[in-house]
């Protein structure tokens, strides 16, 4: 049977005559068009005007802006406006903006995730969250992640792909140059509950809380440690690239808080990075927490609020939660338990 296109899938939204579903389909279509424009600039690399030197200014989150960050934001805010979105919030803007008083939806977006990798030809992407629009702009982006109506990310890698959820599972579409459209490549993602792969920036080991250090130590100990199996470690330093790998083959991603200046509350943004990733993971059978609490249950207090983030294979995320909540029960760390441990498989 021929794979279904993204357009064919979105057409099912409009058949119900629900104005919210119709507008969700319009937003995703408009964003797919914007992603094609961004991908063209990404593919031109240093030959393109969008790859100019870093700007002297920082974005609202304090990160150095590159011209491609601003270019991507302009493409997606234009797309949101065409789709009739009510409120729009972005990593590149200090405050959310109202685009339409009639719009029923709001969008929170990281227009270009992983922009520090632009010059090194590593996969980067766009992450977005679709929420119900509330009367006040500030209230709209103070909703917990469980209020999301849809979420997804585009990844500009060897393939241009879209990971998407509309609260009915997680699907992956890949852009076909031959057909000129996105085609469903993985109709129903199911992240393995168990994993032997973790992604973390181990160079920050000395800055981590004890729970994270103990977890990584036990993974690195392999079959000689309390986990009784060998692990592989991966770290791409691109949230969309690490997330895509986990959706395809499982694993766990960790970006914990640490004791460096500016990292005490974590580094990733709750509203437009952690929340959409958490929804994609949970709809694929995975899980996402800040170490203890489900990401989707957190209530944002600021648009650019940061959070620690752990996501991926459900059982592995739950084990990391127990390292945070019950560190004294880790077998080879406490004399009471000898060689026994909670984390043996």
N, C-alpha and C positions, 0 to 999 in steps of 0.2 A: 504494500500500500504506500502511495506517495506521501512523503512527510508534509505536514500542514505548515503553511506560512504564518508569520506573525499577523498579517492582515486578516487571514481567515479566522484565526483565534479571536482577534479583537472584534470581528464582525458578530461573534456570538454575544458580545456585551450589548450591542445595540438592538438585538432582536427582542430584548425584554422591555424596551421602551422606558427603562429606568434612567432618569436624567443623570444620576450620579455615575452609573456604569457607562453611560454614553460618553460622559466627560473624561472618565478614566481612560477609555479607549482613545479619545482624542489626544490626551496628554502623552500617552505612550507612543502613538504614531508620530506626534510632533517631535518628541525626544529622539525617536529613531532617526528622523531626518537630520536633527541637529548633530547626532552622534556621527553620521556620515560626513558632515562638514568638518567636525573636529578630527575624525580619523584621517581625512585628507591632509590636514595640516600636520598631524603627527607623522604621517608617512613621508612628508617632504623633509622632515628632520631639520638639520642645520641649514638646508638650502631654502627653507621657507621663512617668511617674514615673522611668523608667530614664534619662532625660536630665537628671538633676540635675547640680549643679555638680561639678567635679573633686574627688576625695577628697584629703585631705592626705597620704595614703600613696602610695608607689610600688609597682609590681609587682616581681616577682623580677628583671626585667631592668633595673630602674631608671627605667622610664617612669611618668609620672603616671597613676594609675588614674582612670577615670570609672565612674560607677555602671553604665553599660551594659556595660563590660568585665566587671565582676563578675557582672552578671545573665547575660550570655552564658556565662561559665564555669560558672555554676551549672546552666544548662540542659544544657550538653554533658556535664558530669560525671554528672548524673542519667541522661542518655541512655546514657552508657558503662556505668553501673552496671546499668541495665535490660538491656543487651545482653550482660552477663556478662564485660566486659573485665577482664583481670587487673590491669594496671598503667596508670595515667593520669598524664600529665605535661602541664603547661600553663604558658603564659607568665605566668599570674596567680598561680601557686603557686611557692613557693621550692623545694620538693622534690617529686618524684613520689610518688604514693600507690598503695597496693595496694587494689584494689576487690574482687577475688575470687581465692582461691587456686586455683580450678578453671579460671579463664579462660585461654584459649590465646593471647590477643592482648593487645597493648599499644597505647595511643593517645598520640601527642604532638600537641598542638593549640595554635594561636593562636586563642582563642575570638572575638576581635574585632580583626581586622587593620585598620589605618587609622583607629583611634579618634580620632586628632587631627582627622579630617575630619567627625566626627559633626555638629558645629554648622553646618557649611557645606553640608550636603546633597550631599556627594560619596559615591560608591559605596564601601562598606566590605564586609568579608567575614569568613569563618571558614576557616582553613587547617588541615588535619589529615593526619596520617601514621599508618598502621596497620602495626605491626611484630609479629614473633613475640615472645611473652612468654618471657623467660628466667627462671631460678630467682631470681636477685637483681635487685631493682629497678634498682640502679645499672648492672648489666650490660645490662639491657634497653635503656636509652637511651644506651648507648655503642656501639651497632651502627652500622656505616656505612650510608649511605642506600640502597645496593644491596640491603640486606636487607629493605627495605620490601615488604610484601605488597600494599598498595594506598595510594592517596593521593588527595587532592582538595581542592577549596575551594568554598564557597558564596559567591556575590557578591550583596549586597543593593543592587541597582541598579534601573534602569527595569524590568528583569525580575529575578526571583529565579532564579538559575541555579546549577547544580552542574557543575563540571568534575571528572571522575573517571577514574582509571585503576586497573585490576586487573591490570596487567602484560600487557594484551592490547590496547594502544592507548589513546588518550585520547578520551573521549566527553563531550559536553555535553548536559545535561538542563535544560529550562526548566520552571518551575512553571506549570501551567495552572490559573487560577482557575475556569475553566469546568468542567474535569474533576476538580479537586481533587487533582491528583497531578503529579509530575514526568514530563515527556514528552521523549523523545530528540529533540533538535533538530539535533545534529551527531554522527552515528554513528561517524565516523572522522576525527578531526582530523589534518591534515597541514600542519605549519608550512612555508611556503616556505623553501627553503634560502638564498636570497638575499633581501636586503631593502634598502630605501632609507629606513628609519625607525629612529630610536633614541630611547630614553627615558633621560634623566639629569637630575639637578638641577644645572643649569649655574651656579647661584649659588655652588657650592662649587669652581669651577674653580681658584681660587688655592691651594686646599688639596690638590689631587690630586697623585699621582705623575706623573712625566713621561709615562709610557706612556699614561695616560688623557687627559692634555691633548693629546698628539700625535694620538691617535685622533680626538678631538672636533674638533680643528683641521682635520684632513684631511676629515672629513665636512662641516664648515661651508664648506670651500673649494669644495665641489661640483664642477662640471665644470671649474673652473679649477685643481683640485688633483689629487693622485695617485689619487683614487678615480674620477675621470672621470665622475661622475654626481652629481646633486643629491640631498640628503637632507632629510627632514623631522624635526623634533625634537618629542617629546611628553614630558610629565611630569605625572602625575596625583597623585603622592605617596600612592598607595594601591596596595600590592603586588598585590592581587587584581585591581584594575581594569586596571593595566598588563599583568598576565599574561593576562587575558581578551582584551584587544585583540590581543596577540601570538598567542594561540592562534587567533583568528579570521582575522587578516590578515598575520601575520608581523611582524618587527621584532626589535629587541634591547633589553634592559633592562640598565642598569648602575647598581649601587650600590657603588662602589669604597671601599676604605679611603682615608683621607686623614690629614693631619697635625694635625687638631683633637684636643683631649683627648677620649678615649673613643671615637675613631673609627679608631684605628691598626690594629685587627683587623677593621675593617668594622663594620656596624651591625645587619645582619639576623641572626636566630638560625638556626643551622645545623639543629638537630634538628626544629623545628616550623614553620619558614618555608622555608629554602633547600632542605632535603631533599625535602619533598613537591612543591615547585615544580619542582625538577630532575627528579623522576620523571615528572611530568606532561609536561614539555617533551620529555624523551628519548623517551617513549612516543608523542609526536606528531611525531617526526622532528627535533626541535630538540636543543639542547645546553645545558648549564649548567656553569659553572666559577667558581672564585674569582679568575679572571684567568689562572691557569696550570693548576691541577689540577681535574679533574672533581669537582664537588660530591659526587656519589654515592660517590666513593672516599675522602672524608675520614672519619677516625675521630674522633667526638666525645670530648672529654675532660671536658666539663661540659655539663649539661643546657641551660644558657642561653648556651652558647658562641656568639660572634658570628663572622661571616665576611663577606668581600666577596662580591658575587654578580653574575654576568653570565649572562643566559640569553636564549634566543630562537632565531632562525634560525641553523642550524648553521654555515654558512660565515661568517657575520658574527661569531659567537662565537669561531670558530677564528682569524679575523683579529685580533680583540682579544687573543687569547692570543699571537699572534706579535708584537704591539706590546710586550707585556710581556717576551717571551723573546728577541726579536731586534730591539731598537730601532735598532741601528746599520744594519740592512738596509733601513730605510724610505728610499725613493729620494730624496725631496726634502729629507731631513734630513741626508744624508751626502754629502760631495763625491765620494766614490769612485763613487757610483752615479748622479750627475747627476740627470736627471729620471726615471730608471727607478725602479720601486718594486715591492715584492712584492705590493702590494694593488690593482694595476690589475685591473679586471674584464675 
